[in-house]
Structures are given as C-alpha cells and as structure tokens.
Amino acid sequence: MDEDLEEAIALGVRRKIYNTVNRNPGLHFREIQRRTMVATGALQYHLDFLSKRHLLRTIKDGKFVRYYSIRGKQLGEDERLMGVLRQYSLRRIIVFLLTKRKATNVQISKNVSLSPSTTSWHLDKLVQFGIVGKRQSAKKTYFTVLEPARIAVLLQGYKRSFFDEMVDNFVDAWQGFG
C-alpha cells in the first residue's frame, strides 16, 4: 500500500469503510452503513474525506449515490451494470433469466415473488438499460438477458458481495459448466 493511502485510512473506521467499498463496488450509502455499522453522520464524513483524497468516487444512480474505489479494481463500462445488479429486485430478475434463458412476465413474477405489474416495471427498466431484450412470439412476450456471459462474470467475480442465495446458486451452476 502506498503512503498516501496508508495515511488516509489510518483510522480503523475509515479503513473499514474503504475496504468495504473496495471489495463491493457500487454500494450505496445505506448499504455501506448496514455493512460497516457506522453512524450516519460519521459515515458521511469519512466517505467525503475518502472522496476528497481521491480514494473513492461517486456516481449518481437515480435516487442513489453509488461508491467506487479509485485505486481498486476498475469496472469500466460495467459500472452501470454493477449499479443495476446491486438492486435486489433487478438482480433477482436477471439471475432468473440467466438460469431460464427466456421467460414471460408472469413466469418471472412468480419466480421472483413480485407482482406482475412491478415485474413489468422492472423489466421495462432493464430493457431501457439494454440489459434485457424483449421479443414477441405469437401472443406472448419473452424476455432474455442480452449479454449473459458479461453478467455472469460480474456475478461470479463479486459473488461474496451480494449476500444473495440466488446469486450463489447461479454462480455455482455457472462454474459447473466451465
């Protein structure tokens, strides 16, 4: 570790926050707070401190601000995708589609325990982001993940950061095919 980084994270609480973001890119404020158990004001202070020292950077993602390490592994174009995968309902829909290849809104809603209207709303977002494709076949509309290998690599690489049994099961199955 270089001297600037070592000095900036000399405090135990700051080191904990930095390491959490470094290992889990794309977390939002409340998730960092849950994982580090640092009080709101203190967490905001330390995140701002780390950002001013050019150790963390933020990306506005709708109503969330997501945090990424500047010195850690860089995601490049996958940052936006990681922001989507950090959203529980969207992640569950994506993982379900990865395992089934294609599915209808009704099939997805049943398997991810969301109402059909909520599932439809999430699917529209995923289609808009270019993560999921939509194809009409006879009277049904099917949804598929457009770049399954790219998403699988992210899920596999950051498996431990999701705390999600569905991701664990998918990654275990995906690795079994490799």
Contacts in CASP RR format, 6 or more apart in sequence:
PFRMAT RR
TARGET T0000
AUTHOR 0000-0000-0000
METHOD contacts of the structure
MODEL  1
MDEDLEEAIALGVRRKIYNTVNRNPGLHFREIQRRTMVATGALQYHLDFL
SKRHLLRTIKDGKFVRYYSIRGKQLGEDERLMGVLRQYSLRRIIVFLLTK
RKATNVQISKNVSLSPSTTSWHLDKLVQFGIVGKRQSAKKTYFTVLEPAR
IAVLLQGYKRSFFDEMVDNFVDAWQGFG
4 53 0 8 1.000
5 55 0 8 1.000
5 71 0 8 1.000
8 14 0 8 1.000
8 18 0 8 1.000
8 49 0 8 1.000
8 50 0 8 1.000
8 53 0 8 1.000
8 55 0 8 1.000
9 15 0 8 1.000
9 18 0 8 1.000
9 19 0 8 1.000
9 50 0 8 1.000
9 55 0 8 1.000
11 46 0 8 1.000
13 36 0 8 1.000
13 38 0 8 1.000
13 42 0 8 1.000
13 46 0 8 1.000
14 46 0 8 1.000
14 49 0 8 1.000
14 50 0 8 1.000
16 36 0 8 1.000
16 38 0 8 1.000
17 32 0 8 1.000
17 36 0 8 1.000
17 38 0 8 1.000
17 43 0 8 1.000
17 46 0 8 1.000
17 47 0 8 1.000
17 50 0 8 1.000
18 50 0 8 1.000
18 55 0 8 1.000
18 56 0 8 1.000
18 69 0 8 1.000
20 27 0 8 1.000
20 32 0 8 1.000
20 35 0 8 1.000
20 36 0 8 1.000
21 27 0 8 1.000
21 32 0 8 1.000
21 50 0 8 1.000
21 56 0 8 1.000
21 67 0 8 1.000
21 68 0 8 1.000
21 69 0 8 1.000
22 69 0 8 1.000
22 71 0 8 1.000
22 72 0 8 1.000
23 160 0 8 1.000
23 161 0 8 1.000
24 31 0 8 1.000
24 35 0 8 1.000
24 158 0 8 1.000
24 161 0 8 1.000
25 67 0 8 1.000
25 68 0 8 1.000
25 69 0 8 1.000
25 73 0 8 1.000
25 75 0 8 1.000
25 79 0 8 1.000
25 82 0 8 1.000
25 158 0 8 1.000
25 161 0 8 1.000
26 59 0 8 1.000
26 66 0 8 1.000
26 67 0 8 1.000
26 68 0 8 1.000
26 79 0 8 1.000
26 82 0 8 1.000
26 83 0 8 1.000
26 86 0 8 1.000
27 35 0 8 1.000
27 66 0 8 1.000
27 67 0 8 1.000
27 86 0 8 1.000
28 61 0 8 1.000
28 64 0 8 1.000
28 65 0 8 1.000
28 66 0 8 1.000
28 67 0 8 1.000
28 86 0 8 1.000
29 43 0 8 1.000
29 44 0 8 1.000
29 47 0 8 1.000
29 64 0 8 1.000
29 65 0 8 1.000
29 67 0 8 1.000
31 86 0 8 1.000
32 38 0 8 1.000
32 43 0 8 1.000
32 47 0 8 1.000
32 67 0 8 1.000
33 40 0 8 1.000
33 43 0 8 1.000
36 43 0 8 1.000
38 46 0 8 1.000
47 56 0 8 1.000
47 67 0 8 1.000
50 56 0 8 1.000
51 57 0 8 1.000
51 58 0 8 1.000
54 70 0 8 1.000
55 69 0 8 1.000
55 70 0 8 1.000
55 71 0 8 1.000
56 67 0 8 1.000
56 68 0 8 1.000
56 69 0 8 1.000
56 70 0 8 1.000
57 67 0 8 1.000
57 68 0 8 1.000
57 70 0 8 1.000
58 65 0 8 1.000
58 66 0 8 1.000
58 67 0 8 1.000
58 68 0 8 1.000
59 65 0 8 1.000
59 66 0 8 1.000
59 68 0 8 1.000
59 79 0 8 1.000
60 66 0 8 1.000
61 80 0 8 1.000
61 83 0 8 1.000
66 83 0 8 1.000
66 86 0 8 1.000
68 75 0 8 1.000
68 79 0 8 1.000
75 81 0 8 1.000
75 82 0 8 1.000
75 154 0 8 1.000
78 150 0 8 1.000
78 154 0 8 1.000
80 129 0 8 1.000
81 131 0 8 1.000
81 150 0 8 1.000
81 151 0 8 1.000
81 154 0 8 1.000
82 154 0 8 1.000
82 158 0 8 1.000
84 90 0 8 1.000
84 91 0 8 1.000
84 94 0 8 1.000
84 126 0 8 1.000
84 129 0 8 1.000
84 131 0 8 1.000
85 91 0 8 1.000
85 94 0 8 1.000
85 151 0 8 1.000
85 154 0 8 1.000
85 155 0 8 1.000
85 158 0 8 1.000
85 162 0 8 1.000
88 164 0 8 1.000
89 112 0 8 1.000
89 114 0 8 1.000
89 118 0 8 1.000
89 122 0 8 1.000
90 122 0 8 1.000
90 125 0 8 1.000
90 126 0 8 1.000
91 162 0 8 1.000
91 164 0 8 1.000
91 166 0 8 1.000
91 167 0 8 1.000
92 112 0 8 1.000
92 164 0 8 1.000
92 166 0 8 1.000
93 108 0 8 1.000
93 112 0 8 1.000
93 114 0 8 1.000
93 119 0 8 1.000
93 122 0 8 1.000
93 123 0 8 1.000
93 126 0 8 1.000
93 132 0 8 1.000
94 126 0 8 1.000
94 131 0 8 1.000
94 132 0 8 1.000
94 145 0 8 1.000
94 151 0 8 1.000
95 155 0 8 1.000
95 164 0 8 1.000
95 166 0 8 1.000
95 167 0 8 1.000
95 170 0 8 1.000
96 103 0 8 1.000
96 108 0 8 1.000
96 111 0 8 1.000
96 112 0 8 1.000
96 166 0 8 1.000
97 103 0 8 1.000
97 108 0 8 1.000
97 132 0 8 1.000
97 143 0 8 1.000
97 144 0 8 1.000
97 145 0 8 1.000
98 145 0 8 1.000
98 148 0 8 1.000
98 151 0 8 1.000
98 152 0 8 1.000
98 170 0 8 1.000
98 174 0 8 1.000
99 170 0 8 1.000
99 173 0 8 1.000
100 107 0 8 1.000
100 111 0 8 1.000
101 144 0 8 1.000
102 135 0 8 1.000
102 142 0 8 1.000
102 143 0 8 1.000
102 144 0 8 1.000
103 111 0 8 1.000
103 142 0 8 1.000
103 143 0 8 1.000
104 140 0 8 1.000
104 141 0 8 1.000
104 142 0 8 1.000
104 143 0 8 1.000
105 116 0 8 1.000
105 119 0 8 1.000
105 120 0 8 1.000
105 123 0 8 1.000
105 141 0 8 1.000
105 143 0 8 1.000
106 116 0 8 1.000
108 114 0 8 1.000
108 119 0 8 1.000
108 123 0 8 1.000
108 143 0 8 1.000
109 115 0 8 1.000
109 116 0 8 1.000
109 118 0 8 1.000
109 119 0 8 1.000
112 119 0 8 1.000
114 122 0 8 1.000
123 132 0 8 1.000
123 134 0 8 1.000
123 143 0 8 1.000
126 132 0 8 1.000
126 133 0 8 1.000
126 143 0 8 1.000
127 133 0 8 1.000
127 134 0 8 1.000
127 143 0 8 1.000
130 146 0 8 1.000
131 145 0 8 1.000
131 146 0 8 1.000
131 147 0 8 1.000
131 151 0 8 1.000
132 143 0 8 1.000
132 144 0 8 1.000
132 145 0 8 1.000
132 146 0 8 1.000
133 143 0 8 1.000
133 144 0 8 1.000
133 145 0 8 1.000
133 146 0 8 1.000
134 141 0 8 1.000
134 142 0 8 1.000
134 143 0 8 1.000
135 141 0 8 1.000
135 142 0 8 1.000
135 143 0 8 1.000
135 144 0 8 1.000
136 142 0 8 1.000
145 151 0 8 1.000
152 170 0 8 1.000
152 171 0 8 1.000
152 174 0 8 1.000
155 162 0 8 1.000
155 167 0 8 1.000
155 170 0 8 1.000
155 171 0 8 1.000
155 174 0 8 1.000
156 171 0 8 1.000
156 174 0 8 1.000
156 175 0 8 1.000
159 167 0 8 1.000
159 168 0 8 1.000
159 171 0 8 1.000
END
